[in-house]
Amino acid sequence: MNEAAARPNPGDISQVIEALVAVDGTVAHTHARSARVGIGRDAALTPPDLADAAHYLCLLHGRHPGVIDHAATRSTESTARAWLIGAADGFARERAYLTQVTVAAGPAPSTTGQSDCEAIVSQQRHALDMLAQSDRRGCAMGAAVALLLDWQAVRQILDMAAIRLGLEPHPCHLPDRSTTFSVAAAIGGDDATDRAIQFGVRQLLSQQRGLWDLLQARAEIRRQKS
């Protein structure tokens, strides 16, 4: 993590979040980037790799209530209410799309340590549930904001998988980046809340990064056995 993002200036929480997502989010992960490269023979990831990604993303984020739903029950910020309603509704559609892609991709490819991997993702899901239900002001919102921003990179991977599976990518109805950053800035502003928002963001991104690390390790195991 770079020092600019680690040590923010007062009042620039949206800039801090943007830097964190760029450095620690899905968009920066090697395996996730590979999923967005090439189609057909030029594809960096195989169909089993994409099926694996869809399956495990569904395990982590395909259940209701999720991070944004939990955050909506914890937030008392009037400035965030409209954003949370829009984000929850939009992510419900994303969840349905994720499920459709996962079903079309078929079951996760058999990989050594399958049960252990599913147990790890189950633990990650529990950690996210706890994070998004935190009573610390700003923490749950930080997690929700981070998921929505990070999902933009995840969505590109889902769309790539959908295209390779012959599905039509769905339109995305999540709040845009500008609105999301504005909401984060409106909620933050004091040191304690900004620290809580950052904590929520960092923890969400850490779980996302852990998922991509797991998927990368599984892909490497399959390649070694092929």
C-alpha positions in Angstrom: 0.0 0.0 0.0 1.5 3.4 -1.0 2.0 6.1 1.6 -0.3 8.6 -0.1 -3.2 6.3 0.5 -2.1 5.1 3.9 -1.7 8.7 5.3 -4.6 10.8 4.1 -5.0 14.6 4.5 -8.1 15.7 6.5 -11.3 15.8 4.4 -10.1 13.7 1.5 -11.6 10.3 2.4 -13.0 9.8 -1.1 -9.4 10.2 -2.6 -8.1 7.7 0.0 -10.8 5.2 -1.0 -10.0 5.6 -4.7 -6.3 5.0 -4.0 -7.0 1.9 -1.9 -9.3 0.4 -4.5 -6.7 1.1 -7.3 -3.9 -0.5 -5.3 -5.5 -3.3 -3.4 -8.6 -4.0 -5.3 -9.6 -6.6 -8.0 -8.4 -4.4 -10.8 -4.8 -4.7 -9.5 -4.7 -8.5 -9.0 -2.7 -10.5 -11.6 -5.2 -13.3 -11.8 -8.2 -11.0 -12.1 -6.5 -9.0 -14.8 -5.9 -12.2 -16.7 -9.6 -12.9 -16.9 -10.1 -9.7 -18.9 -7.4 -10.5 -21.5 -8.4 -12.1 -24.8 -11.1 -14.3 -26.2 -10.9 -17.7 -27.7 -7.4 -18.9 -28.4 -6.0 -15.6 -27.1 -7.7 -16.0 -23.7 -5.4 -15.9 -20.7 -7.8 -17.9 -18.6 -9.4 -21.2 -19.6 -13.1 -22.0 -19.3 -12.5 -23.9 -16.1 -10.7 -20.9 -14.7 -13.7 -18.7 -15.4 -16.2 -21.3 -14.1 -14.1 -21.4 -10.9 -14.2 -17.6 -10.6 -17.9 -17.5 -11.1 -18.5 -20.3 -8.6 -16.4 -18.8 -5.8 -17.7 -15.3 -6.4 -21.2 -16.7 -6.1 -20.2 -18.4 -2.8 -18.9 -15.1 -1.5 -21.4 -12.6 -2.8 -24.3 -14.6 -4.2 -26.3 -14.9 -1.0 -28.9 -12.4 0.4 -28.4 -10.5 2.7 -25.0 -9.4 1.6 -22.6 -6.6 2.5 -24.7 -3.7 1.2 -27.9 -5.1 2.6 -26.3 -5.4 6.1 -24.8 -1.9 5.8 -28.3 -0.5 5.0 -29.6 -1.8 8.4 -26.7 -0.3 10.3 -26.5 3.1 8.7 -28.2 6.1 10.3 -26.9 8.6 7.8 -29.7 10.4 6.0 -27.2 11.4 3.3 -26.5 7.7 2.5 -30.1 6.5 2.5 -30.8 7.0 -1.2 -27.5 5.6 -2.1 -27.9 2.5 0.0 -31.4 1.9 -1.5 -30.1 2.2 -5.0 -27.0 0.1 -4.2 -29.0 -2.7 -2.6 -31.4 -2.8 -5.5 -28.6 -2.7 -8.0 -26.6 -5.4 -6.3 -29.7 -7.7 -6.1 -29.7 -7.6 -9.9 -25.9 -8.2 -9.9 -26.5 -11.2 -7.7 -29.0 -12.6 -10.2 -26.6 -12.0 -13.0 -23.8 -13.7 -11.1 -26.0 -16.7 -10.5 -26.9 -16.9 -14.2 -23.3 -16.9 -15.3 -22.4 -19.4 -12.6 -25.1 -21.8 -13.7 -24.1 -21.4 -17.4 -20.4 -22.0 -16.5 -21.2 -25.3 -14.8 -19.8 -26.7 -11.6 -16.4 -25.6 -10.2 -13.7 -27.7 -11.8 -12.4 -30.5 -9.6 -9.2 -29.2 -7.9 -7.1 -30.6 -5.1 -8.2 -29.3 -1.7 -11.8 -28.5 -2.9 -13.4 -28.8 0.5 -10.8 -26.8 2.2 -11.2 -24.0 -0.4 -14.9 -23.8 0.1 -14.4 -23.7 3.9 -12.0 -20.7 3.4 -14.6 -18.8 1.3 -17.2 -19.6 3.9 -15.0 -18.0 6.5 -14.5 -15.0 4.3 -18.2 -14.7 3.9 -18.7 -14.8 7.6 -16.0 -12.1 8.0 -17.8 -9.9 5.5 -21.1 -10.4 7.3 -19.5 -9.3 10.6 -17.8 -6.3 9.0 -21.0 -5.1 7.4 -22.9 -5.4 10.6 -20.4 -3.4 12.7 -21.8 -0.7 14.9 -18.7 1.5 14.5 -19.9 4.5 12.7 -18.6 4.5 9.1 -17.2 0.9 9.1 -20.2 -0.9 7.4 -20.5 2.0 4.9 -16.8 1.7 4.1 -17.3 -2.0 3.3 -20.3 -1.3 1.2 -18.6 1.5 -0.7 -15.5 -0.6 -1.3 -17.6 -3.5 -2.6 -19.5 -1.3 -5.0 -16.3 0.3 -6.4 -14.4 -3.0 -6.6 -17.4 -4.7 -8.3 -16.7 -2.6 -11.4 -13.6 -4.7 -12.1 -15.4 -7.9 -11.1 -18.2 -7.0 -13.5 -15.8 -6.9 -16.4 -14.8 -10.4 -15.6 -18.4 -11.6 -15.4 -19.2 -9.9 -18.7 -16.2 -11.6 -20.3 -17.3 -15.0 -18.9 -20.9 -14.3 -20.1 -19.7 -13.5 -23.6 -17.5 -16.7 -23.8 -20.6 -18.7 -22.6 -22.8 -17.2 -25.3 -24.8 -15.0 -22.8 -25.8 -11.4 -23.3 -24.2 -9.2 -20.6 -26.7 -7.5 -18.4 -26.8 -3.7 -18.0 -25.4 -2.6 -14.7 -27.7 -0.6 -12.4 -25.3 0.2 -9.5 -24.7 3.8 -8.4 -21.9 5.4 -10.4 -18.4 6.1 -9.0 -19.0 9.9 -8.7 -22.1 9.5 -6.6 -20.4 6.8 -4.5 -17.4 9.0 -3.7 -19.7 11.9 -2.9 -21.6 9.8 -0.4 -18.4 8.7 1.2 -17.2 12.3 1.5 -20.5 13.3 3.0 -20.4 10.6 5.7 -16.7 11.2 6.5 -15.0 14.4 7.6 -14.0 13.7 11.2 -11.0 11.6 12.1 -12.9 8.8 13.9 -15.4 8.2 11.1 -12.7 8.5 8.4 -10.6 5.8 10.2 -13.7 3.6 10.4 -14.5 4.0 6.8 -10.9 3.2 5.8 -11.0 0.1 8.0 -14.2 -1.1 6.3 -12.6 -0.4 2.9 -9.4 -2.2 3.7 -11.0 -5.2 5.2 -13.4 -5.7 2.3 -10.5 -5.3 -0.2 -8.5 -7.8 1.8 -11.2 -10.4 1.5 -11.5 -9.8 -2.2 -7.8 -10.1 -2.7 -7.8 -13.3 -0.7 -10.4 -14.7 -3.0 -8.4 -13.9 -6.1 -5.3 -15.4 -4.4 -7.2 -18.6 -3.8 -8.5 -18.7 -7.4 -5.0 -18.1 -8.7 -3.6 -21.0 -6.6 -6.4 -23.3 -7.8 -5.7 -22.4 -11.4 -1.9 -23.1 -10.9 -2.7 -26.5 -9.4 -4.9 -27.5 -12.3 -2.2 -26.4 -14.8 0.4 -28.5 -13.0 -1.8 -31.6 -13.3 -2.7 -31.1 -16.9 
